Amino acid sequence: MDAPVKIALDFSYLFQRSSMQMTVTSPALHPRATELVDEFIAWRHHLHAHPETAFEENLTSAFVADKLKSFGLDVTRGIARTGVVATLHGKKGSGKRIGLRADMDALDIHETTNLPYASKHPGKMHACGHDGHMAMLLGAAKILAENPDFTGTVDFIFQPAEENEGGGREMVNEGLFDRYPCDAVYGMHNWPGRDVGTMAMKPGPMMASYDVFEIVVEGKGCHAAMPHLGRDPITAAGQVLLALQTIAARNVNPLQSAVISPTQIFGGDTWNVIPDTATIRGTVRTFDPAIQDMIEKRLATVAKSTANAFDCQARVSYQRRYPATINSEAQTGIAQAAAAKVIGLQNIDTNPEPSMASEDFAFMLNTKPGSYVWLGNGPTDGNCLLHNATYNFNDDAIPYGVTFWIALTEEYLSA
């Protein structure tokens, strides 16, 4: 462990009051965040080169745990199989408790960046920036551990399986907040298309719920030249596909949001046979649980009724994967105050358009108050988009993320 270094984080000199607002002349990056940035980047590159997907983050969790232990933190492994949690107690005694979360898993994507630190695991890639999320939270943990000059406790939560498999849900179900009774929990995600050195956050919905469905239309197979002898599930499925779009168009208030996206349709194996079945799969996104309930019911009704009109049957399976990510008002205000001290109010988007993508941090926010914020990752040039084979986390964002975590910790624990 490095020798403790006493650093006072004083942002007051950065603010000048005008009659209506505060302005910041330059970013207030923590000095240790800039001094140690090369080390943090090296961590990120190592993690990027060794991606692991949901609940398989064994090398990743070992790397994270070893770093946290080297900072002198109390570390627990194995929550939700590969999750890691480390705790830091302030030297000024007990007080409030804050949780800071980073996701760890990669995606089943073959990387095409040709970077010197590109994935060494074929078919797997950190294409969502979780390597950067881990590096930033590790960096904040290292700096805070050097001089925990605060009252209260910080839990650093490294979560597995954010992509599709609900690692956040599993951590909560395994008693995360019983073992680590945080008063509030925060998450952060990089956001391509927003400038480095900017952030976005607001109370209320930030990310949509994530549901999936499967509709199996059952007919009666026959020779394709004699369709009158069978019951064609493909024709029926085509009509079901069209009818599904009337749910969002005619059952949802136009001032509210819902997306129903069929993403797969398949049936049959050859040219001259009408098959027995045809299958439609897709996803549903919304921000409102009441709309979610309505869509689940209407989707089954529409699918079954439409299939019946063609003398077919429909079996409907509907699965709720993630709830909507809803930020708490008070906790988001604290996050905005911390971000203002780092990047200035003018660099915070306090009313971003919510995303119809989803995030399993929602399970933590359903249990504890908190907030989920976006950190600018820079331009999307060269298809630098989330879940794209050419994506790469922007290392220039690392000191901003590290400093924000430190500022948020101090802001929350002193509030």
N, C-alpha and C positions, 0 to 999 in steps of 0.2 A: 504493500500500500504506500502511495506517495505520502510524504510528510504533509501534515495539515497546513494549509495556507489561508490566512485570514484576509478575506476580501469583503469589504462593505459595498453593497450594491445600492447606490444612492442615485436615483434618477431625477431628483428634484431640480437640478440645474438645467435639465433639458426643456423644461416647460416655461413658456412665457404666456402670461394671461393677457388676452385682448379683451375687448368689451363683451365678446360673445363666445370665444372658443380658445382652446389650447392648441399650440402648434409645436412641432418638434423639428429642430433644425437638421438632425441627422439620427440614424439608428443608434440605439444604445445597446450594442451587443456586449454581453458580459466579457470582460477581458480574458478570463480563462477559456471562454468558448472560442475566442479567436486564437489564443495561444496554443490550444490543444486540437485545433480543427484538423490538422493533418492526421493525428491519431484517430480522430472520429471517422474521417474519410477512409482510413485504412480498415477500420472495423466494418464500415459499410461495404467496401469492396470485397472483403472476405465473405461477408454474409451473402452478397450478391452472387458470388462465384459458387456458393454451396446452397442452392435453394432446396427447400423441402416442403412438400405439400401437407394438407390437413392431417393433423394428429401423427405425422411422421417427422416432426421437427426435433429429432433426437440430437443431431450434431448442433443444430441451432440453439436449442435450449441449454446444451452443455456449454457452448461458447458464452451465451448470455449469463448463465449462472456463475461461470468462472470469473467473468469480469466483475460481476456484482460482489462476489466474495472478496475479490482483490481490493475492492473499495472499502471493505470492512463492514458490509451490510449483513443482516440476518436474511438468509436465502432459503426458500422452500421450493422444491421441484415436485412435479408429478400431479399438480392440480389440473384436472381435465387432461390427464395422461402426460402431455408435454408442456404444460404451462409452468411459468416461473413467477414467483412473487418475492420481492425483497423489501425490507422495511428499514427505514431510517428514522431514529428518534431525535428530535431537536434537543440541544443541550440546555435549553432554558426550561425544560420540564414538560409536563403533559399539557394537552390542549386539544384543538381540533385535529381531525385526521383527514387527509386528502389522498385519493387514489389517482395515479397517472397511468394510463394504459397505452401500450403499443401492441400491434398485431405482428405475428411472426411468420405466417405461412406464405408459400409461393403458389404459383399457378401451373397448370398443365399446359404450358406453351413452350414451343421450341424457339429459343432466343436467336435473333438474327442481327444483333448489334455489332458483332465482331470486336467488342471491347476487349482489352487485355485481361479484364477480370470477368469476362462473360461466364455464363453458367457452365460448370463442369459436369452437371447432371443432365444428360440429354432428355429433352421433352419437358423440362421443368425450368421455371424462370421467375425471378422477382420482377413481375411486370406490373405491379401495383404499388411499389415503393415501400413495402413493409421492411425491406432492408434499411432504408433511410429512417423509417419510424423507430426501429430498434436502436440504430446508432444514435439518434437524437436523444432518446430516453436514457440510454446508457451514459451519454455525455452529461446530461443533467444530473444523473445519479452520482457520477464521479465528482462533479464540481460541488454539489450540495454536501456530499460526504466529507469533502475536505474541510468544511467549516459549517456544521449544521447550527448556525447561529439563529435559531428560531424556536418558538414554542409550538409543540405539537408533533405530529407524526406524518411521514410520507410513505405510502406503499407504491412501489414500482411494479406494475402488473404487465407481464409479457404473456399475451394471450395466443394460443394456437388456433388454427382452423377457422379463420374469419371467412374465408372463401367457401361459401355454400354449406359448410358442415356445422356452423353454429357453435364454435368454440366458446364464444361469450356466454351462450346459454348454458353450456356444460360447466363452465367455471362457476356461474351463479348457482346452478343446481347442486354442485358439489360443496356449497357452503363458503364461497369466496368471501362474502361480506359478513358471515358469521365468524370466520377466522380473522378477517381483516375489516373491522367495523368502520369503514370510511364514512365520513359525514357527507362527502361529495366525491364524484368520480369524473374524470375528464379524459377525452380522447382527441387525437389530432390526425388528420390525413392530408397528405400532399395533394395539390390540385393543379394539374397542368392547365395552362391558359391564363393563370393568374401570375402576376409578376413576382419574382423572388423579392422578399422584403415586404410582402403584403399578406394580409390574412382576411378571412371572412367568417362571420359568426352572427347568430341572432337567436333570440328565444323562439320556441316553437319548432315546427318541423324543419329538419335539415335533410333527411333522407327518407325515402319511402319504405313502406312495408314490402315484403317479398314473399309472394305465394306462388305455388306451381300447381298445374292441373294436368290431368290426362283424361281424354274422352275416347273411349273405344266404341266405335259404331259397329254393331253386329247385324249382319244381313244373312244372305244365303248365297253361297258361291255357285257359279254356273259357267257354262261356256260363254265367252264374250260375244259370240255370234248369236246367242239365244238369250238375251238379257231378260226376256219376259218370263223365263223359267226360274229366275232367282230374285233376290232382293239386294239391290246394288248398294253396298255400304260406302263406296267412293262418292257416288252422286250425293248420297245423304250427308256424308262428311263435308262435302263442298258447301252445301247449304248451311250446315251447322257453323262452318268457318265464317261465313258471311253474317249469320244471325248473331254470333257472339259480339260483333262490333256494334250492334244496336244497344248493348247494355250500357257502355260508356256514353253513347250518343243520346240515349233516350231515358235512361234510368238514373243518371248522375246529374246533379245540378251543374249547369254550365260554368258556374263560378267556382266549382270545386274540381279536384283532379283525380283522374283514374286512368290507368293504361291496362288494356287487355291485349297481350301480344302472343298469338299462336306462333310458335317457333319451329315446330316439327309437324309434318303430316306424311304419313306413309301407310301403304297397304298394297298387297299383291306382290307376286314374284315373277310374273311373265306377261306376255302381250295378249294372250288369248284366253285368259281366265279372269272372270270377275271374282274377287276374293271373298272370303267369309267376313272379314273385318277390315276396318280402316281406323287408324289412330291419329289423334290430334293431341299435341302437347304444347304447353306454353306457360306464360307467367302473367301475374297480375300485380300491379303496383298502385298504391294509394297512400295517403297520409292520415286518413280518418278511419278508425276502427268500425264506425257505423257503415261507411261505404264498403269496407272490406266484408262485413257481414252480409250486406245486401248482394254484393257481387257473387259471393260464394253460393248463395241461394239461387240467384237468377241464372248463373252459369249452368247449374244442374237442370233447372227448369227449361231453359232455352234449348240445351243440348238434347234432352230427352224428348221434348215436344217436337222439335224439328225432325229428329230421327224417326219418331212415330209417324210423322206425316208422310214418310217415304217407306212405311211398313218395315222399319228397322228399329232396333233397340239401341240405347246408349247407356254405357256404364261410365260413371263420372267419379274420378278420384281427385280430391282437392286437398292440398297440404299447405299449411301456413308455416313458412320457413322463418322469416324474421319480422318482428313488428316494425312500425315506423320509428325513426330516430327523432325524438322530441326533446329539445333542449329546455332546461329549467330557466326561468327568467332571472332569478337572483344570481345563480351560479354563472350564467352567461354574462351578466353585468360585471362580475368579478374578472372573468376572462377578458372582457373588453378593456377593463382598467389595466390589467397586466400587459396586454398587447399594446395599449397606447404608450406605456412606458418604454417599450422596446422599439416599436416602429412608428409611433405617432398616430394620432387619430385619423389623419388624412389618408393613411395607408390601411385602414380597416374598413372593409365593406360590412356595414352593420345591417344590411337588408339584402343578403344574397338570395337569388332564386333557388329554392330547394331543388335537390336532385332526385330524379326518379330511380336512381340506383339505390341500393340498400346496404345496410351495415349492421353486423350483429352486436356492435356496441349498444344497440337499442336494448338488449336484454339487461345490461348494466344500468342504463338510464331508467328502465322500468322498475328497478329495485332501489336505486339511490338517485337523488338529485344530481345534476351535473350538466355538462355541455360538451358538444362535439364540434370542433373547429377545423377550418381548412387553412392550409399553409401554401402560399404561392410556390409553384415548382417551375415557373418560367414558361417560355413559348412552347407551342406544340409542334414546332418545326421538325420535319423528318418523321412525322407520325409519332411524336413523343406523347402518346395518349395512354391512359390507363388500360391495361389488359391488351396491349399491342406488343407484337414481337420485337419492335424497335424501341420500346420505352426504356428510359433510364432515369432514375431519381437524380435530381440536380444537387450536386454536392454543395453548391453555393448556398442552398437553403439550410444546411445543417446548423450553422451558428445561430440563425434566427430561431429555429425550432428548439435548440438547446436553451437559448436565453429565455424564450417564452416559457418553457417549463419551469425554469428557475424563478422567473418573475411571478408566474402564476402561483407557485408554491408559497412564496413570501406574501403575495397579495392575499391569498385565501387564508393562510394561517394567522395573519395579522388582522384580518377583518373583524 
